[in-house]
Amino acid sequence: MTIILENYTLPEKGPVEIKVNVSFEIKVTAEEARRKVNRWLIDQVSILMGGLQPTLIWTGKQAVWRVPVHLTFPHTGSVGTVGEVDVEVERGELQNLEARKAEIERCARERAARVPPYKPHDHVPPEYLAQNVPPAQKIVEEETQPVSAEE
C-alpha cells in the first residue's frame, strides 16, 4: 500500500527530515471507498465513469482514500483519468463533492472533445452473421393513392 503525504513543503535541495506521528483507524477499506465513488458517479455524474484503485493520502488533517475517476467510451474504450474523489477512511464520507463534480465534468468535456466521433460500420462481416437461419419474410406495404374530396 502506498501512503502519500500531502501539503508538506520541501526544499529543492539539501537535507530533509520528516517526522510523522499520526494515528487513525481505517474503518472503510479501499474497495469499499471505490464502490462508494462508483455509486456516486453513476447516480450524480455519468455512467461512463468509474473509480480506479485508491491510494491512502494523509492530508495533514485526516486520512482519506483518494479514488481516481476514469472515463471510458463504448466506441473508443479508455479515455483517461478525469479527476479524483476523496473518501474519509473512518466514516466513509465522500469529501467536497460539489467542487469535485464540477472539476470531473470540466475535465471529461475537454477529453471528450478530443475523442473521434462514433462511426457505425457499413456492413457486418460474414463471420459475424448467423448461420443456418432462413431469411425473414419481407413485408411489402401497398402504396395507397390519396383519395380526392370529389370521389
N, C-alpha and C positions, 0 to 999 in steps of 0.2 A: 504494500500500500504506500502511496506517495502522500506526503503531507507538505503542503505549501504554506509558507509564512508570508502573509500579505502585509503591506503597509510598514515595512521596515526599511529605513533609509540606510544605504551602504555607501561608503566612499568608492570612488572609481578605482583607486589604488591604495595599497597599504594594508596593514593588518586589520582583520575583522574579528570581533568577538561577539558572539550572540549567545545570550543565556536565556533559555526559555524554561520557565517553570509554570506550566499550565496543566490543570486537571479538568476533565469533563467526562461525562458518561455518554457513550454512543448508545442511544435507545432506538434509533432508526438506522437500519442497515443501508448500505449503498444501493442495493437492489430496490429496497422499499422507496428510497428517495427518487430513484429513476422512474419507478412506476407512478409515483405521485406527480412527477413532472409530466410524464406521458399523458396521464389522465387530464391534467390541466391544459396541456397543449391541444388535445383533441376537443375538449369542451370549449375552450376560450380562444384558441389561435387558429390552428389548421390541422386537418388530418394528414397532411403531407409532411408533418414534422414529428420527430421523436427524440427522446433523450438517449444519450450515449453513456458510457461508463463514467461514474462520478469520481471526483478527486476530493480528498479531505483537505479543507482550507481552514487555517486559523487566521481570522480577520483582524486580530488584535483585541477584539471584544468577545467573539464567540467562535465556535467551531461550526462549520457548515459543509454539507456535501455540495460541491459545485458540479452541476449536471450540464454538459454541453448539449446544445439543441442542434439537431441535424435536419436539413431539408432534402427531400427526395421527390422526384417527379416520375410518374409511371413510364413515360416515354424516353427519358434520358437516364434515369437512375439517380445516383447520389449527386447532389449539387454542392453540398458542403455544410460547414458549421455556420449557423446564423445567429448565435448568441449562447447564453448560459443562464441557468436558474439556480439560485442558492436555496438549499433546504437545511433548516436548522436541525442539528443532529440529536437534540434531546427531545424536542416536541414534534418535530416533523413539519413545521410550518414553512411554507414557501415564502421567501423574502422579496419584498419590493416588486410585487407583481406588475403594477401598472407601468413602471419605468422599464422593466424587463420586456414586457409585452410590446411596448412601443419600439424598443430597440430591435427586438427579434423581427417584428413586422417590417421595419425600415430596411434591415439588412436582407431579409428574404425578398423584398421587392427589388432591391439592387441586383441580387444574384439571379432572380427570375428573369430580369430584363436581358441578361446575357445568355440565357438558355435558348437554343434554337426552337422555333415553333414546332408543334406536333404535325407530322405529315403522315397520314394513313397510307398503307400500302395499296397499290393499284390492283393487285391480284394476289390470290393465295397460291403459294407453290403447291403442285400436285401432291407432294408427300404429306401435306397437312390436311388434305381433303379426306372426307370419309370414304372408305372403300366399300364396295358391295351394297350400296344403298341406292335404291332406284330414285331417279329424279322425281321431284314433286310435280303434280299435275299443274299445268299453267291455267290460271284463271284469266279469261278474256272478258272484259266488260264490253257490252254492246254500246256502240255510240248512239246516243239519242239525239234526235233532231229537235231543236227548240219549237215549241208549239206557239203558233201565232195567235193573236187575240181574235182574228177573223174566223177561225175554224170552229 
